[in-house]
């Protein structure tokens, strides 16, 4: 986001906003890696995945 603003790059700003939303949405759905275990608003419903699983979930949310 910072680079997009600094460079006045609308495409990069849009991409970074979509990526940030996908990351937040993924964690909000309870899909987290082990280091975030227990840190969501509903720890009982968390699904712990490895890094590849997390990236796959982020990509799915990004493309939605």
N, C-alpha and C positions, 0 to 999 in steps of 0.2 A: 504494500500500500504506500509506504513512504517513498519508494523509488518511483512509483507511478505518479504520485503527486508532484514530486520533485522534477520529473521529466515531462510532466503534463501529458502522460501517456494514457489515453482513455481506455484503450484495449487492455492494458495491463491492470488498470484500476478495476475494470469490470471483472477480469479474471481473478484478481486477488480477493475481491468482494465475494464472488461465487465460491472460491476455495475456502475462505474463512467461514462462510455460512455452512458449507458442507461439513467442515470440521466440527463446528458447534452442533449442528444437527445430529451428527454421528454420536457424539458424546451424550447429547440429550436423549437419544434413543437407548442409551445404556451400553453401547458398544465401546469398550475401552480396553486398553492394554493393561497388563498387570500393575504397572506403576501408578495407574489411576484408580485401581480397585478401591472401592469404598468412598470415593470422593465425589460421586454424583448425588443428585437429590434423592435418588431411590436406589441405594446400594443393593437391596434385595433382588432387583430386576436386572442387574448388570450382566452383560455377557462379556466374559474375558476372552480376548483373542490375541494372537501374536501380531507382530507388526504388519505382516502381509495381510492378515485378516482385517486389521484396522484400515490399512490403505485401500483394500478392496471395498470396504464399507463406505469410506470417504468418496471413492470414485463413483460408487453407485448413487450416493446422495448428490454428488456434483452433477451427474448426468441426468438426474431426475428433474 
